[in-house]
């Protein structure tokens, strides 16, 4: 606390240090939701949050995982050995509470800096990923609602291919087509007849999946990239509808909590994770450039040249 000139701290410094001491036992500090965007602070906070997320997943699978326990307590308390003596339930509780705080404050931080993230930090690839990984609301506009229906179909079908029992999920989709006007009558009869045949189910499902993906790609593409204006409009309109529901006075506090956690927070957390990768790469690139510049200066200085 004493500065380089060996002067005594002033009252403001003493008060600040005393306040900081109250939380000295707890190392992990999620990002401050009220802060203005700062690349280095954001990347540092998201790096720790990503680590915390990994430790929590590992401990949910195996609370006795020694490496994950040590990493978690090193992050939370600054002491990897502090986990000793804590029960598996206590370790999972520590991970859960820290993760909940990190998740909430990350979301609120991006919400506070929404324009920066949405307009400056997401390229075409990230914008497409955001569209395909957040909940979307219909708003009563024909174009918007049609696109949302197609997007939701593609997302649901993609999830089916990754399910623990994909054929079972695919079969559910295929059987629904017996009610579709686009499927001829003879085909509906065969869908019912072959609904237990994995080869038939997979063929019908994957054909529709590929066709729906092509429809979606054509609808949101412009040239070789995505139609940024259209994708942003879909996301912004959907998010606005979610906030309308959040602000609806008829909803209970529990309902509002569900809307925030299930329909709004995922937007901001997903934005943070997508922006983190590119922002981290920029810092690493800047660091490499600085190393090269310092090396160049040192080499020029060695031969008596000005930097």
C-alpha positions as CSV (number, residue, x, y, z in Angstrom):
1,X,0.0,0.0,0.0
2,X,3.0,2.3,0.5
3,X,4.0,3.9,-2.8
4,X,7.4,4.0,-4.6
5,X,8.4,7.3,-2.9
6,X,7.9,5.6,0.5
7,X,5.1,8.0,1.4
8,X,2.3,7.2,3.7
9,X,-1.0,6.5,2.0
10,X,-3.7,9.1,2.1
11,X,-7.1,8.5,3.7
12,X,-8.7,7.7,0.4
13,X,-6.1,5.0,-0.3
14,X,-6.5,3.6,3.2
15,X,-10.2,3.3,2.9
16,X,-9.9,1.7,-0.5
17,X,-7.4,-0.8,0.7
18,X,-9.4,-1.6,3.8
19,X,-12.5,-2.2,1.6
20,X,-10.5,-4.5,-0.7
21,X,-9.3,-6.5,2.2
22,X,-12.9,-7.5,3.0
23,X,-12.9,-9.6,-0.1
24,X,-9.3,-10.7,-0.1
25,X,-10.1,-14.3,0.6
26,X,-12.1,-14.6,-2.6
27,X,-10.0,-14.4,-5.8
28,X,-12.7,-14.8,-8.5
29,X,-14.3,-11.5,-9.4
30,X,-16.8,-11.7,-12.3
31,X,-16.8,-8.7,-14.8
32,X,-18.5,-5.6,-13.5
33,X,-21.8,-5.3,-15.4
34,X,-21.7,-1.5,-15.3
35,X,-18.2,-1.1,-16.9
36,X,-17.8,0.3,-20.3
37,X,-16.4,-2.1,-22.8
38,X,-12.6,-2.7,-22.5
39,X,-11.0,-5.4,-24.6
40,X,-8.4,-6.5,-22.2
41,X,-10.7,-6.5,-19.2
42,X,-13.4,-8.4,-21.2
43,X,-11.0,-11.0,-22.5
44,X,-9.4,-11.6,-19.1
45,X,-12.9,-12.0,-17.4
46,X,-14.2,-14.3,-20.2
47,X,-11.1,-16.4,-20.0
48,X,-11.7,-17.0,-16.3
49,X,-15.4,-17.6,-16.8
50,X,-14.7,-20.1,-19.6
51,X,-12.3,-21.9,-17.2
52,X,-14.9,-21.9,-14.5
53,X,-17.5,-23.3,-16.9
54,X,-15.1,-26.2,-17.7
55,X,-14.3,-26.9,-14.1
56,X,-17.9,-27.0,-13.2
57,X,-18.8,-29.4,-16.0
58,X,-15.9,-31.7,-15.0
59,X,-17.0,-31.7,-11.3
60,X,-20.6,-32.3,-12.2
61,X,-19.5,-35.5,-13.9
62,X,-17.0,-36.4,-11.2
63,X,-16.8,-34.3,-7.9
64,X,-13.7,-36.2,-6.9
65,X,-11.7,-35.1,-10.0
66,X,-8.6,-33.9,-8.3
67,X,-7.3,-31.7,-11.1
68,X,-10.7,-30.0,-11.5
69,X,-11.0,-29.5,-7.7
70,X,-7.6,-27.9,-7.5
71,X,-8.2,-25.7,-10.6
72,X,-11.5,-24.5,-9.2
73,X,-10.3,-23.6,-5.8
74,X,-7.2,-21.9,-7.3
75,X,-9.5,-19.8,-9.4
76,X,-12.1,-19.0,-6.6
77,X,-9.8,-18.7,-3.6
78,X,-6.2,-18.4,-5.0
79,X,-5.3,-21.6,-3.3
80,X,-5.5,-25.0,-5.2
81,X,-5.0,-26.9,-1.9
82,X,-8.0,-25.3,-0.2
83,X,-10.3,-27.9,-1.6
84,X,-9.0,-30.5,0.9
85,X,-11.7,-31.4,3.4
86,X,-14.6,-30.2,1.3
87,X,-17.2,-32.8,0.5
88,X,-18.2,-33.4,-3.2
89,X,-21.4,-31.6,-2.5
90,X,-19.5,-28.6,-1.1
91,X,-17.2,-28.5,-4.1
92,X,-20.2,-28.6,-6.5
93,X,-21.9,-25.9,-4.5
94,X,-18.8,-23.6,-4.8
95,X,-18.7,-24.1,-8.5
96,X,-22.4,-23.6,-9.0
97,X,-22.6,-20.3,-7.1
98,X,-19.5,-18.8,-8.7
99,X,-20.7,-19.9,-12.2
100,X,-24.2,-18.4,-11.6
101,X,-22.6,-15.1,-10.7
102,X,-20.2,-15.2,-13.7
103,X,-23.1,-16.1,-16.0
104,X,-25.4,-13.3,-14.8
105,X,-22.7,-10.6,-14.7
106,X,-21.4,-11.5,-18.1
107,X,-24.9,-11.2,-19.5
108,X,-25.5,-7.9,-17.8
109,X,-22.2,-6.5,-19.0
110,X,-23.0,-7.3,-22.6
111,X,-26.5,-5.9,-22.1
112,X,-24.9,-2.7,-20.9
113,X,-22.6,-2.6,-23.9
114,X,-25.1,-4.1,-26.4
115,X,-24.4,-1.7,-29.2
116,X,-20.6,-2.3,-29.1
117,X,-21.0,-6.1,-29.2
118,X,-23.9,-6.2,-31.7
119,X,-22.5,-3.6,-34.1
120,X,-18.7,-3.9,-33.8
121,X,-17.6,-7.3,-32.5
122,X,-19.5,-9.9,-34.5
123,X,-18.5,-10.8,-38.0
124,X,-20.7,-12.8,-40.5
125,X,-19.8,-16.1,-39.0
126,X,-20.4,-15.0,-35.5
127,X,-23.7,-13.4,-36.4
128,X,-24.9,-16.6,-38.1
129,X,-23.9,-18.6,-35.0
130,X,-25.8,-16.2,-32.8
131,X,-28.9,-16.5,-34.9
132,X,-28.7,-20.3,-34.7
133,X,-28.0,-20.5,-31.0
134,X,-30.5,-18.2,-29.3
135,X,-34.3,-18.5,-28.7
136,X,-36.3,-16.5,-31.3
137,X,-39.7,-15.0,-30.8
138,X,-42.4,-14.5,-33.5
139,X,-43.7,-11.0,-33.6
140,X,-46.7,-11.0,-35.8
141,X,-44.8,-10.0,-39.0
142,X,-45.2,-12.5,-41.8
143,X,-41.6,-12.4,-43.1
144,X,-40.1,-12.4,-39.7
145,X,-42.3,-15.2,-38.4
146,X,-41.8,-17.4,-41.5
147,X,-38.0,-17.1,-41.2
148,X,-38.2,-17.8,-37.5
149,X,-40.2,-21.0,-38.2
150,X,-37.6,-22.2,-40.7
151,X,-34.7,-21.4,-38.4
152,X,-36.4,-23.2,-35.5
153,X,-37.0,-26.2,-37.8
154,X,-33.4,-26.3,-38.8
155,X,-32.2,-26.0,-35.2
156,X,-34.6,-28.7,-34.0
157,X,-33.6,-31.1,-36.8
158,X,-29.9,-30.4,-36.1
159,X,-30.5,-31.2,-32.4
160,X,-32.2,-34.5,-33.4
161,X,-29.1,-35.6,-35.4
162,X,-27.0,-35.1,-32.2
163,X,-29.4,-36.7,-29.8
164,X,-28.5,-39.8,-27.8
165,X,-30.9,-41.8,-29.9
166,X,-31.0,-39.9,-33.2
167,X,-33.2,-42.3,-35.1
168,X,-35.9,-42.1,-32.4
169,X,-35.9,-38.2,-32.7
170,X,-35.8,-38.4,-36.5
171,X,-38.8,-40.7,-36.5
172,X,-40.8,-38.2,-34.5
173,X,-40.1,-35.5,-37.1
174,X,-40.9,-37.9,-40.0
175,X,-44.2,-39.0,-38.5
176,X,-45.3,-35.4,-38.2
177,X,-45.1,-35.2,-42.0
178,X,-48.2,-37.4,-42.3
179,X,-50.1,-34.2,-41.5
180,X,-48.3,-32.0,-44.1
181,X,-50.1,-30.9,-47.2
182,X,-46.7,-31.0,-49.0
183,X,-46.5,-34.8,-48.6
184,X,-48.6,-36.9,-51.1
185,X,-51.2,-39.3,-49.7
186,X,-49.3,-42.5,-50.8
187,X,-46.2,-41.2,-49.1
188,X,-48.1,-40.6,-45.8
189,X,-49.2,-44.2,-45.8
190,X,-45.6,-45.4,-46.4
191,X,-44.3,-43.1,-43.6
192,X,-46.6,-44.9,-41.2
193,X,-45.7,-48.3,-42.6
194,X,-41.9,-47.7,-42.5
195,X,-41.8,-45.6,-39.3
196,X,-39.9,-48.4,-37.6
197,X,-37.3,-48.8,-40.4
198,X,-34.1,-46.8,-39.4
199,X,-32.9,-46.6,-43.0
200,X,-36.2,-45.2,-44.3
201,X,-36.5,-42.8,-41.4
202,X,-33.0,-41.5,-41.8
203,X,-33.4,-41.1,-45.6
204,X,-36.6,-39.1,-45.4
205,X,-35.4,-37.0,-42.4
206,X,-32.0,-36.1,-43.9
207,X,-33.5,-35.2,-47.3
208,X,-35.9,-32.7,-45.6
209,X,-33.1,-31.4,-43.3
210,X,-30.8,-30.7,-46.3
211,X,-33.7,-29.0,-48.2
212,X,-34.6,-26.8,-45.2
213,X,-30.9,-25.8,-44.7
214,X,-30.8,-24.7,-48.4
215,X,-34.0,-22.7,-48.0
216,X,-32.6,-20.9,-44.9
217,X,-29.3,-20.3,-46.5
218,X,-30.9,-18.7,-49.5
219,X,-33.2,-16.6,-47.3
220,X,-30.4,-15.0,-45.2
221,X,-27.6,-14.8,-47.7
222,X,-26.4,-11.9,-49.7
223,X,-23.6,-12.7,-52.2
224,X,-21.0,-15.0,-50.6
225,X,-21.9,-13.9,-47.1
226,X,-25.0,-13.5,-44.9
227,X,-27.4,-10.6,-45.2
228,X,-26.3,-8.8,-42.1
229,X,-29.2,-6.3,-42.2
230,X,-31.8,-9.1,-42.3
231,X,-30.1,-11.2,-39.7
232,X,-29.7,-8.3,-37.3
233,X,-33.4,-7.4,-37.9
234,X,-34.5,-10.9,-37.0
235,X,-32.4,-10.8,-33.8
236,X,-33.3,-7.3,-32.8
237,X,-37.1,-7.8,-33.3
238,X,-37.0,-11.1,-31.4
239,X,-35.1,-9.6,-28.5
240,X,-37.5,-6.6,-28.4
241,X,-40.4,-9.0,-28.2
242,X,-38.7,-10.8,-25.3
243,X,-38.2,-7.5,-23.5
244,X,-41.9,-6.7,-24.1
245,X,-42.9,-9.9,-22.4
246,X,-40.4,-9.1,-19.6
247,X,-42.0,-5.7,-19.0
248,X,-45.5,-7.1,-19.1
249,X,-47.1,-6.1,-15.9
250,X,-49.3,-9.2,-16.0
251,X,-46.4,-11.5,-15.5
252,X,-45.3,-12.6,-12.1
253,X,-41.8,-12.2,-10.8
254,X,-41.1,-15.9,-11.4
255,X,-42.4,-15.6,-15.0
256,X,-40.2,-12.6,-15.6
257,X,-37.2,-14.4,-14.1
258,X,-37.8,-17.3,-16.5
259,X,-38.1,-14.9,-19.5
260,X,-34.8,-13.3,-18.6
261,X,-32.9,-16.5,-17.9
262,X,-34.4,-18.5,-20.8
263,X,-35.1,-16.0,-23.6
264,X,-32.9,-12.9,-23.0
265,X,-29.8,-13.9,-21.1
266,X,-28.8,-16.5,-23.7
267,X,-28.5,-13.7,-26.3
268,X,-25.9,-11.8,-24.2
269,X,-23.9,-14.8,-23.0
270,X,-23.8,-16.2,-26.6
271,X,-22.6,-12.8,-27.8
272,X,-19.9,-12.7,-25.2
273,X,-18.6,-16.1,-26.1
274,X,-18.6,-15.4,-29.8
275,X,-16.9,-12.0,-29.3
276,X,-14.3,-13.5,-26.9
277,X,-12.6,-15.6,-29.5
278,X,-12.0,-12.8,-32.0
279,X,-11.1,-10.2,-29.3
280,X,-8.6,-12.7,-27.8
281,X,-7.0,-13.2,-31.2
282,X,-6.6,-9.4,-31.6
283,X,-4.8,-9.1,-28.2
284,X,-2.5,-12.0,-29.1
285,X,-1.8,-10.4,-32.5
286,X,-1.0,-7.1,-30.8
287,X,1.3,-8.9,-28.4
288,X,3.1,-10.6,-31.3
289,X,3.5,-7.3,-33.1
290,X,4.9,-5.7,-29.9
291,X,7.4,-8.5,-29.5
292,X,8.6,-8.0,-33.1
293,X,8.8,-4.3,-32.7
294,X,10.8,-4.6,-29.5
295,X,13.1,-7.1,-31.2
296,X,13.6,-4.7,-34.1
297,X,14.4,-1.8,-31.8
298,X,16.9,-4.0,-29.8
299,X,18.7,-5.0,-33.0
300,X,18.9,-1.5,-34.3
301,X,20.2,-0.3,-30.9
302,X,22.9,-3.0,-31.0
303,X,24.4,-1.6,-34.1
304,X,24.1,2.0,-33.0
305,X,21.0,2.9,-35.0
306,X,18.1,5.0,-33.8
307,X,14.9,3.0,-33.1
